[in-house]
């Protein structure tokens, strides 16, 4: 890399007396100066070289700071969405309860409300709601709620009374048998 620089000598009146252009080739070998060459190398030339590194350093710092700010903004957004989710969940529960009070298609409404409770991990409310419906699909969720609450005997009764609907049903049926030390029955269920 060639850098064209000018040696300027100034007098006390700040006038340029001598202006000589010279050519300076920058490389790592040129950093070893003899005392006679030191006048050719100016601090500005070193700054030009370091300036690129400084720019890179500033860019990297900016990226780290920007991503840190973005993460804080994303965290705030996630918290807001979680709050909105909780609000919407309560609205949905209230809407289902209002429809149940009206009294039309109660089995379906109790099932949907129980499934909503189940999906949010409210297994006690889900169990109480799903016990009020006679739908076959509700029995699966009711049995799983009993399992999740640690009522393995009640869960096994429901699993044994109903036919398996899907793999999840069989999985929890097998786990329930295992919890009650019915290992042979658990193995036969898990093989299905």
N, C-alpha and C positions, 0 to 999 in steps of 0.2 A: 504494500500500500504506500503510495507516494503522497506526501503532504507538502504542499507548496506553502512556505511561510516566508515572512519578511522580517528581517532584522531592522529594527528602527532605533535610532539614537535620538534622544530629545535633549534640547538645551533647556535652560531655566525658563525660557519664554514659551515652552511647550510647542516648539516648532520642530518639525522633522528635519534633521540635518542629513542623515545618511539612510538611505533605504536600499538595501541589497536583497534581492530575492535569492533564495537557495532552496535546493531540493533535498528533502529528508525522506529516506525510506525507513518505514517503521517495521521492525521485526524484533523477535526476542533476543537476537544476537546484538542488536543495537542498545540493549539495556546496559551492557557492560561498557561504560564510557571511560575513556582515558581523561586525564585532567584537561587536555587540549580540546576535546570534543564537547565538553560539558556546556560550552556557550551556545552550541548549535541546538541542543535539546532544551526546549522550553517546557515549563510546567503544563502549558496549554496542550501540548502534544500528548502528554500522559493523561490529561483529563479527557481528551478525545477518546482515547482507548478505554479508560475506565468509565467514561460516560455511557457507553453501550452496556457494560455490565450493570451500571447503576440503573439504567432504564429497565433492564430485565429484572433486577431486584425489586424495583418499584412496582413493576407489572405483577410480579408474583405476590408481593404483599397485598396489592389491590385485589387480586383474585381471591386470596385467602380471606381478606376482610369482607369482600362482597359475598362469598359463599357463606361466611358466618352470619352475615346479615340476612341472607336469603333463608338460611336454616331457621333463624329466629322468626322471620316472617312466616315460613312454612309451619313452624310450631304453633304460632298464634292462629293461623288458619285452621290447623288440625283441631285445636282446642275449641275454636268457634264451631266447626263442623260437628264436633262431639256434643257440644251444648245444643246445637240445633237438632241433632239426632235424638237426644234425650227428650227435647221438647216435642218433636214430631212423634216419638214413641208414645208419650203421654197423650197427645192428641188422638192418635190411633186407638189407644185403649179406651179413651173417653167416647170416641165415635162408636166403637163396638158395643160398649155398655149402653149407649143411647139407643142403638138399634135393637139390642136385646130387650130393653124396656118396652119398645114398641111391640115386640112379641111375634115377629114374622120370621120363619125359617130358623128357629132357635138352635137346632142341631148344628147347622152349618156355621152360624154365628159363634156359638160356643167353641166349635172346633177351630175356627179362624183366630179367635181371641186366645185360645189355649196355645195354638201354634206361635202366635206373636210373643206370648210370655215365654214359651220354650226357646224361641230363637234369641231372646235376650237374657237367657239364663235364670229367669224367675221361675224355677221349677215348682215351688210351693203353689204359686198362683196358677201355673199351668196345670198342675195336678188337680187342683180344686175345680178349675174351669172344664178340663177335659172329662172329668167324672160326670158332668152334666149332659154329655152328648152320647148318642148311641151309634155314631158313625164308626164304621170298621177301621178307617184310617186313623181315627183318634186313639184307638186302643194301642197302637204302636207307640205314639208319643206319650200316652199315659204310662205304659210299661217302662219306657226309658226314663221318664220323670221319677218313677218309683226307684229305679236303679240308681239314678243320680243322687237321690235323697237318702240312699242307703237302706231303703225298704225292699230288700232282696226277695223276701217271701211273697209280698204282694206283686212284685214285678214278675216273679216266676209263675204265679197263678194266671196273670193276664197273658203272659207269653204262651203258656200251655193251653189256654182256652181258644186262642186265635191261631189262624194259619199264618205262616210267614209271608210277609208282603214283599220284602226286598232283602238285600244283603245286610243293611244296617240292622234290621229286625233280627236276623239270625246272629249277627255279631253280638248284640246286646243280650240276646237270649243265652248265647254261649257264655258270655261273661257273668251273667247272673247265676248260671249253673255252677260256674267255677267258684264264685264267691260263697256259694252254699255247699261247697265241697262235693258236688255231683260231677266228678271229673269224667266219668264214662259218658254221661249224658251230654256234657259240654263238648267232648270230642266228637260225638256223633252229630251234634248240631253244627259244629265248625266245619265238618267235612262236607256238608250239603252245599 
